[in-house]
């Protein structure tokens, strides 16, 4: 039996990268140097020891960005649609790791879930030690709803990330990686099949009625409850239907350490179900939670 795909990264659109860097830093995460994309966006990633990462993403060059959208590029087109609906911030895409994006694209197309053409690009990368290199990627897209809805894609790394990332993977809050990604189904009848197709794993019903998918390195929880940890970004996020990113749960080696860092940095959190829950804020467009296992 084929092993399920692993989560590669999460795309988090933000209005201003500087605000996102300060917010993520206050949460106790180490933030990588900013990097530019050739299609007018810019990120400042948060890398984890489990091989996953967060990608806070801002528009850096509106002219290049708009040209990419007008050309029909899937990534920027869906990013724009998401921003127009969600006021520039949130959790827009879940990404699977792959060694064959073209094969994935064919699978998505056969399943009726392809969101558009395969997309390739490269970007410069600067490490904390000053070393530089180039990262290259090939993406295959899948979606089950409108262009403004949450979507998935698989990411093939054509050129490995250069340098030693160990320093970037150490976080003051004790986080080592992702534990669970929480998605709100929004009445999307194809949502479960979308996740199954992209990650190659079947969902099982949890005791609380959610559907849980076990990927190669994290759980995906598909829920019909329009909130996570008692928090929703705003009522409008859940009212118009469609798949949504509801929350991200991080794995900490010591929740006491996590709580102390949040308190020291003036970040308020609530305790719920053995987790520390931090509601969305400017630069952090979705609810974060921390748990210890």
C-alpha positions in Angstrom: 0.0 0.0 0.0 1.3 3.4 -0.9 2.3 5.6 2.0 0.4 8.9 2.5 2.1 12.1 1.4 3.5 14.3 4.0 2.6 17.9 4.7 5.2 20.3 3.1 4.1 23.7 4.2 1.1 26.0 4.9 0.5 29.3 3.0 -0.5 32.2 5.2 -1.4 35.4 3.3 -0.6 38.6 5.2 -1.1 42.2 4.5 2.3 43.4 5.6 5.3 41.1 6.0 6.9 43.3 8.6 3.9 43.0 10.9 3.7 39.2 10.3 7.4 38.9 11.2 6.9 40.8 14.5 3.8 38.8 15.4 5.3 35.4 14.6 8.5 36.4 16.5 6.3 37.4 19.5 4.8 33.9 19.4 8.3 32.5 19.9 9.1 31.4 16.4 12.4 32.0 14.6 11.8 33.7 11.3 13.9 33.1 8.2 15.2 36.1 6.1 12.8 37.5 3.6 12.7 36.0 0.1 11.3 37.4 -3.2 9.3 35.4 -5.7 9.5 36.3 -9.4 5.7 36.8 -9.6 5.5 39.7 -7.1 5.1 38.1 -3.7 7.5 37.8 -0.8 7.8 35.5 2.2 9.5 35.1 5.5 9.2 31.4 6.4 9.2 29.6 9.7 11.0 26.2 9.4 10.5 23.2 11.7 12.6 20.2 12.6 9.9 17.9 11.2 10.6 19.2 7.7 7.4 21.4 7.4 7.2 25.2 7.4 4.9 28.1 7.5 4.9 30.6 4.6 3.7 34.1 5.6 3.1 35.6 2.2 2.8 39.3 1.2 2.5 41.2 -2.1 5.8 42.9 -2.7 5.5 44.1 -6.3 1.9 44.8 -7.4 2.8 45.2 -11.1 4.4 41.7 -11.3 1.7 40.2 -9.1 -1.1 41.6 -11.3 0.7 40.5 -14.5 1.0 37.0 -13.1 -2.8 37.0 -12.3 -3.7 38.3 -15.7 -1.5 35.6 -17.3 -3.6 33.0 -15.6 -1.0 31.7 -13.0 -3.0 29.6 -10.5 -1.0 30.5 -7.4 -1.3 34.3 -7.7 -4.9 34.0 -9.1 -6.1 32.1 -6.1 -4.1 34.2 -3.7 -5.8 37.4 -5.1 -9.2 35.8 -4.9 -8.6 34.8 -1.3 -7.3 38.2 -0.3 -10.3 39.9 -1.8 -12.6 37.8 0.3 -10.6 37.6 3.5 -9.2 41.1 3.9 -5.7 40.2 2.9 -5.0 37.7 5.8 -5.6 34.1 6.7 -4.7 30.5 5.9 -5.2 29.9 2.2 -3.5 26.6 1.2 -2.2 23.3 2.5 0.7 21.9 0.6 1.8 18.2 0.2 5.3 17.1 -0.5 5.8 15.2 -3.7 8.5 13.8 -6.0 6.2 13.9 -9.1 4.1 17.0 -9.6 3.3 16.1 -13.2 1.9 12.7 -12.0 0.0 14.5 -9.3 -1.5 16.9 -11.8 -2.7 13.9 -13.9 -4.3 12.3 -10.8 -6.0 15.6 -9.9 -7.3 16.0 -13.4 -8.7 12.4 -13.6 -10.5 13.0 -10.2 -12.0 16.2 -11.5 -10.2 18.2 -8.9 -7.4 19.9 -10.8 -7.2 23.7 -10.2 -5.1 24.5 -13.2 -1.8 24.0 -15.0 1.4 22.9 -13.3 3.6 25.9 -12.3 7.4 26.0 -12.0 9.5 28.8 -10.5 12.8 29.4 -8.8 13.8 32.1 -6.2 17.0 33.2 -4.5 17.4 32.1 -0.9 19.6 33.6 1.8 20.5 31.7 5.0 21.3 33.2 8.5 25.0 32.5 8.0 25.0 34.7 4.9 25.2 31.8 2.4 23.0 32.2 -0.7 21.6 29.8 -3.2 18.5 29.2 -5.3 15.4 27.1 -4.6 13.3 25.7 -7.4 9.8 24.3 -7.2 7.2 22.6 -9.4 3.6 22.8 -8.2 0.4 20.9 -9.0 -2.9 22.4 -7.9 -6.2 20.8 -6.6 -9.4 22.4 -5.4 -13.1 21.6 -5.0 -14.7 25.0 -4.8 -14.5 28.6 -6.0 -11.2 30.4 -6.6 -11.6 32.2 -3.3 -11.8 29.0 -1.3 -9.1 27.2 0.5 -7.1 25.0 -1.9 -4.4 22.3 -1.8 -1.3 21.7 -4.0 1.6 19.4 -4.1 5.2 20.8 -4.2 8.1 19.1 -5.8 11.5 20.6 -4.9 13.5 20.6 -8.0 16.5 22.1 -6.3 17.1 21.4 -2.6 17.2 24.3 -0.2 20.9 25.2 0.3 22.8 25.4 3.6 22.2 24.2 7.1 18.7 25.2 8.4 19.3 24.0 12.0 19.5 27.5 13.5 16.2 28.4 11.8 14.5 25.2 13.1 15.2 26.1 16.8 12.3 28.1 18.3 12.1 29.8 21.7 8.6 28.5 22.2 9.7 24.9 22.1 7.9 24.0 18.8 9.3 21.2 16.8 6.7 20.9 14.1 3.0 20.6 13.1 0.6 18.3 15.0 -2.8 19.1 13.3 -4.3 21.2 10.6 -7.9 22.1 11.1 -10.1 22.8 8.1 -13.8 23.9 8.1 -15.8 22.0 5.4 -18.2 24.9 4.8 -20.7 22.5 3.2 -18.3 21.5 0.5 -19.3 17.9 -0.4 -16.0 17.3 -2.2 -13.7 18.5 0.6 -13.0 15.0 2.0 -12.3 13.6 -1.5 -10.0 16.5 -2.2 -7.8 15.7 0.9 -7.9 12.0 0.1 -6.8 12.6 -3.4 -3.9 15.0 -2.6 -2.5 13.1 0.4 -3.4 9.6 -0.6 -5.0 8.7 2.7 -8.6 7.9 3.8 -10.3 9.8 6.6 -11.8 8.2 9.7 -14.6 9.6 11.8 -13.4 10.9 15.2 -15.6 10.5 18.4 -16.7 14.2 18.0 -17.9 13.7 14.5 -15.0 15.2 12.6 -13.1 13.4 9.8 -9.4 12.9 10.5 -6.7 12.2 7.9 -3.4 10.8 8.9 -0.7 12.1 6.5 3.0 11.1 6.6 3.8 13.7 9.3 0.6 15.5 10.7 -3.1 15.1 11.0 -5.7 17.0 9.0 -9.0 17.5 10.8 -12.0 18.3 8.6 -14.8 19.7 10.7 -18.3 21.1 10.1 -18.0 23.3 13.2 -17.3 26.9 12.1 -14.8 27.7 14.9 -11.6 26.4 16.3 -10.6 26.6 20.0 -13.6 28.8 20.5 -12.3 31.3 18.0 -13.4 32.2 14.4 -11.7 35.0 12.5 -15.0 36.7 11.9 -18.6 35.7 11.3 -18.3 36.5 7.5 -15.6 33.9 7.1 -18.0 31.1 7.7 -21.2 32.5 6.2 -20.7 32.1 2.5 -19.8 28.4 2.3 -16.7 26.7 0.9 -13.7 25.1 2.4 -11.7 27.2 4.9 -8.5 27.0 6.9 -9.7 27.2 10.6 -6.6 26.6 12.7 -3.1 25.2 13.1 -1.9 23.1 16.0 1.8 23.0 16.8 3.7 20.4 18.7 5.8 21.7 21.6 8.3 19.7 23.7 7.2 21.6 26.8 4.0 23.7 27.1 5.2 25.4 30.1 8.1 26.9 28.0 5.6 27.9 25.3 3.3 29.6 27.8 6.2 31.4 29.5 7.4 32.8 26.1 3.9 33.9 25.1 3.4 35.7 28.5 6.9 37.3 28.3 6.0 38.7 24.9 2.6 40.0 25.9 0.6 37.4 23.8 -2.7 36.4 25.4 -3.8 32.8 25.1 -6.5 30.5 26.6 -6.2 26.9 27.8 -8.6 24.5 26.1 -8.5 20.7 25.9 -4.9 20.6 27.0 -3.8 23.2 24.5 -2.8 26.8 24.5 -5.0 28.6 22.0 -3.9 32.0 20.5 -6.7 33.7 18.5 -5.9 35.4 15.2 -4.3 38.8 15.2 -2.8 41.2 12.6 0.1 39.3 11.0 -1.4 36.0 12.2 -4.6 35.5 10.2 -5.8 32.3 11.7 -6.0 30.7 15.2 -2.9 29.0 16.4 -2.8 26.3 19.2 0.1 24.6 20.9 0.0 21.1 22.4 2.5 18.7 24.1 2.8 15.0 23.3 
